Amino acid sequence: MRKILVAGNWKMNNDVEASLKLTENLKELSKEFDQNVDVIICPPFVSLYSVKQALNGTSIKIGAQNMHFEDRGAYTGEISPLMLKELGVEYVIIGHSERRQYFNETDETVNKKLKSALKYGLKPILCVGETLEQRESGIEKQTVKNQIVKAFEDIDLSDAEKMVVAYEPIWAIGTGKTATSQQANDMAAFIRLAIADTYDRELSEKITILYGGSVKLDNANEILSQSDIDGALVGGASLKAVEFSEIINYSK
């Protein structure tokens, strides 16, 4: 039985003070969290240390929104996996569509980041998904499969088991649009087939697959009750403590 995972991606929102306030609100609400759900929050880099300290003694885990694939070097403005480990970060989002769209990340750099994260014991949340044009052209599944194959290239099975995959239809991120529960589940099932083709059926049945793309309280129950969806990568709604908590507790 795959455990449900709900991750909040705060994106470029909240300074340190606002991050700590939101964290304190979540800590209070976490007393009522569904114990069958793993919860992760991903603040901006500047808030990671403070938020991690504030989360001590809770079940809420912390993740980063991105990282560089090198350990150190002349990469102005970048953050290495070693720096994240030192802060006690457990998860890291890799290949988010906004990184691909605005910062020219490629399948090749995503693969490098995955390998580096795994090398240092970080658990990657790999994001994959298609544009509206690709979906309307009927190539959405081939697009996602190509992303999966290239992302997992030369990654051992033992490492692949530690990864989480988040399906994010790009046309539904920050637009207010949401894939129907059937569309989301169909793609999650297809991702399992792609992973089975790349590795084996056993891994495809064990790996956690999230849905991301304008997840809100009013659609969470329908999306998260689907057979092949194991949780959500939540954007804007994760900045509201009560709504995020209610998404976490959708099945209670």
C-alpha positions as CSV (number, residue, x, y, z in Angstrom):
1,M,0.0,0.0,0.0
2,R,1.5,3.3,-1.1
3,K,1.4,6.0,1.6
4,I,-0.2,9.3,0.7
5,L,2.2,12.3,0.4
6,V,1.2,16.0,0.3
7,A,3.9,18.5,-0.5
8,G,3.5,22.3,-0.3
9,N,5.6,24.3,-2.8
10,W,5.7,27.9,-1.5
11,K,7.6,29.1,-4.6
12,M,8.9,32.6,-4.4
13,N,6.6,33.7,-1.6
14,N,7.0,34.5,2.1
15,D,10.1,36.2,3.7
16,V,11.6,34.6,6.8
17,E,9.0,36.2,9.1
18,A,6.1,35.2,7.0
19,S,7.5,31.7,6.6
20,L,7.8,31.2,10.3
21,K,4.3,32.5,10.9
22,L,2.9,30.0,8.4
23,T,5.0,27.2,9.9
24,E,3.7,27.9,13.4
25,N,0.2,27.8,12.1
26,L,0.8,24.5,10.4
27,K,2.5,23.1,13.6
28,E,-0.6,23.9,15.6
29,L,-2.9,22.3,12.9
30,S,-0.5,19.3,12.5
31,K,-1.9,17.9,15.8
32,E,-5.0,16.9,13.8
33,F,-3.2,15.8,10.6
34,D,-4.1,12.4,9.1
35,Q,-1.3,10.1,10.4
36,N,-1.5,8.2,7.2
37,V,-0.3,11.2,5.2
38,D,3.3,12.3,4.9
39,V,3.6,16.1,4.8
40,I,6.4,18.2,3.3
41,I,6.8,21.9,3.0
42,C,9.2,23.6,0.6
43,P,10.0,27.2,1.6
44,P,12.3,29.5,-0.3
45,F,16.0,29.0,0.3
46,V,16.4,31.9,2.7
47,S,13.8,30.4,5.0
48,L,14.9,26.8,5.0
49,Y,17.1,26.9,8.1
50,S,14.6,28.9,10.2
51,V,11.7,26.7,9.2
52,K,13.6,23.5,9.7
53,Q,14.4,24.6,13.3
54,A,10.8,25.5,13.9
55,L,9.6,22.1,12.7
56,N,11.7,20.1,15.2
57,G,9.5,17.7,17.1
58,T,6.8,17.6,14.4
59,S,6.1,15.0,11.7
60,I,6.3,17.7,9.0
61,K,9.3,17.2,6.7
62,I,11.1,19.9,4.8
63,G,12.1,20.1,1.2
64,A,13.9,22.6,-1.1
65,Q,12.5,23.9,-4.4
66,N,15.7,23.3,-6.4
67,M,19.4,22.6,-6.3
68,H,22.5,22.6,-8.5
69,F,24.0,19.3,-9.6
70,E,27.6,20.2,-8.6
71,D,28.9,19.9,-5.0
72,R,30.6,23.3,-5.0
73,G,32.2,25.8,-7.4
74,A,31.9,29.0,-9.3
75,Y,28.1,28.9,-9.8
76,T,27.0,32.3,-8.5
77,G,23.6,32.2,-7.0
78,E,23.3,28.4,-6.9
79,I,22.8,26.0,-3.9
80,S,24.5,22.7,-3.7
81,P,23.1,19.4,-2.4
82,L,25.7,19.5,0.4
83,M,24.4,22.8,1.6
84,L,20.8,21.3,1.7
85,K,22.0,18.3,3.6
86,E,23.8,20.5,6.2
87,L,20.4,22.2,6.8
88,G,18.7,18.9,7.4
89,V,16.6,19.1,4.2
90,E,15.1,15.7,3.3
91,Y,13.4,16.3,-0.1
92,V,14.1,18.5,-3.2
93,I,11.9,19.4,-6.1
94,I,13.7,18.8,-9.4
95,G,12.6,19.7,-12.9
96,H,9.5,21.8,-12.0
97,S,8.0,23.2,-15.2
98,E,8.7,26.8,-14.0
99,R,12.4,25.9,-13.8
100,R,12.2,24.4,-17.3
101,Q,10.2,27.3,-18.7
102,Y,11.9,30.3,-17.2
103,F,15.4,29.0,-16.4
104,N,16.1,26.8,-19.4
105,E,16.4,23.5,-17.5
106,T,16.6,20.5,-19.8
107,D,16.0,16.8,-19.4
108,E,19.8,16.5,-19.2
109,T,20.3,18.9,-16.3
110,V,17.3,17.3,-14.6
111,N,19.0,13.9,-14.8
112,K,22.3,15.4,-13.4
113,K,20.4,16.9,-10.5
114,L,18.6,13.7,-9.7
115,K,21.9,11.8,-9.6
116,S,23.5,14.4,-7.4
117,A,20.5,14.5,-5.0
118,L,20.4,10.7,-4.7
119,K,24.2,10.6,-4.1
120,Y,23.8,12.8,-1.0
121,G,20.7,11.1,0.3
122,L,18.2,13.7,-0.7
123,K,14.8,12.4,-1.9
124,P,13.9,14.0,-5.3
125,I,10.4,15.0,-6.3
126,L,10.7,14.8,-10.1
127,C,8.2,16.9,-12.0
128,V,7.0,15.9,-15.4
129,G,4.2,17.2,-17.6
130,E,3.1,18.5,-21.0
131,T,2.1,21.9,-22.4
132,L,-1.4,22.6,-23.6
133,E,-0.1,22.6,-27.2
134,Q,1.4,19.1,-26.7
135,R,-1.9,17.8,-25.2
136,E,-4.0,19.2,-28.0
137,S,-1.6,17.7,-30.5
138,G,-2.1,14.3,-28.9
139,I,1.6,13.8,-27.9
140,E,1.1,14.4,-24.2
141,K,1.9,10.8,-23.3
142,Q,5.0,10.6,-25.5
143,T,6.2,13.9,-24.1
144,V,5.9,12.6,-20.5
145,K,7.5,9.3,-21.3
146,N,10.5,11.0,-22.9
147,Q,10.9,13.1,-19.7
148,I,10.7,10.0,-17.6
149,V,13.2,8.0,-19.7
150,K,15.7,10.8,-19.8
151,A,15.3,11.7,-16.1
152,F,15.9,8.1,-15.0
153,E,18.8,7.5,-17.4
154,D,21.7,5.6,-15.7
155,I,20.0,5.7,-12.3
156,D,20.1,2.3,-10.5
157,L,16.9,0.6,-9.4
158,S,17.9,1.0,-5.7
159,D,18.1,4.8,-6.1
160,A,15.0,5.0,-8.3
161,E,13.0,3.5,-5.5
162,K,13.7,6.6,-3.4
163,M,12.2,9.0,-5.9
164,V,8.8,10.6,-6.0
165,V,7.2,11.6,-9.4
166,A,4.9,14.6,-9.7
167,Y,2.7,14.9,-12.8
168,E,2.1,18.5,-13.5
169,P,0.2,19.4,-16.7
170,I,1.9,22.7,-17.5
171,W,-1.4,24.2,-18.7
172,A,-2.8,23.8,-15.2
173,I,-0.1,25.4,-13.1
174,G,-1.1,28.8,-11.8
175,T,-3.8,29.1,-14.4
176,G,-6.8,28.1,-12.2
177,K,-7.4,25.2,-14.7
178,T,-7.1,21.7,-13.4
179,A,-6.9,18.4,-15.2
180,T,-10.0,16.3,-14.7
181,S,-9.5,13.5,-12.2
182,Q,-9.8,11.1,-15.0
183,Q,-7.1,12.9,-17.1
184,A,-4.8,13.1,-14.0
185,N,-5.3,9.4,-13.1
186,D,-4.8,8.2,-16.7
187,M,-1.5,10.0,-16.9
188,A,-0.4,8.7,-13.5
189,A,-1.2,5.2,-14.7
190,F,0.7,5.8,-17.9
191,I,3.7,7.0,-15.8
192,R,3.7,3.7,-14.0
193,L,3.8,1.9,-17.3
194,A,6.7,4.1,-18.4
195,I,8.6,3.3,-15.2
196,A,7.8,-0.4,-15.6
197,D,9.2,-0.3,-19.1
198,T,12.3,1.5,-17.8
199,Y,12.8,-0.8,-14.7
200,D,10.2,-3.3,-13.7
201,R,6.6,-3.7,-12.7
202,E,7.4,-4.0,-9.0
203,L,9.0,-0.5,-8.9
204,S,6.1,1.0,-10.9
205,E,3.7,-0.3,-8.3
206,K,5.7,1.0,-5.4
207,I,6.7,4.5,-6.6
208,T,4.8,7.5,-5.3
209,I,3.1,9.6,-8.0
210,L,1.7,13.0,-7.1
211,Y,-0.6,15.3,-9.0
212,G,0.2,19.0,-9.2
213,G,-1.6,21.8,-11.0
214,S,-4.0,24.2,-9.2
215,V,-4.8,21.7,-6.4
216,K,-7.3,23.3,-4.1
217,L,-9.6,22.2,-1.3
218,D,-12.6,21.9,-3.7
219,N,-10.9,19.5,-6.0
220,A,-8.5,17.6,-3.7
221,N,-10.8,14.9,-2.6
222,E,-11.7,13.9,-6.2
223,I,-8.1,14.0,-7.4
224,L,-6.6,12.2,-4.4
225,S,-9.1,9.4,-4.4
226,Q,-8.0,8.2,-7.8
227,S,-6.4,4.8,-8.0
228,D,-2.9,5.8,-9.3
229,I,-2.5,9.1,-7.6
230,D,-0.7,9.0,-4.2
231,G,-0.9,12.6,-3.2
232,A,-0.4,16.2,-4.4
233,L,2.2,18.8,-5.0
234,V,0.3,21.9,-3.9
235,G,1.2,25.5,-4.9
236,G,-0.9,28.5,-3.9
237,A,-3.2,26.6,-1.5
238,S,-0.1,25.6,0.6
239,L,0.3,29.2,1.6
240,K,-3.0,29.1,3.5
241,A,-2.5,27.0,6.6
242,V,-6.1,25.9,7.1
243,E,-6.7,25.1,3.4
244,F,-3.5,23.1,3.2
245,S,-4.3,21.2,6.4
246,E,-7.8,20.4,5.0
247,I,-6.2,19.0,1.8
248,I,-3.9,16.9,4.0
249,N,-7.0,15.6,5.9
250,Y,-9.1,15.0,2.8
251,S,-9.8,11.4,3.6
252,K,-10.6,11.8,7.3
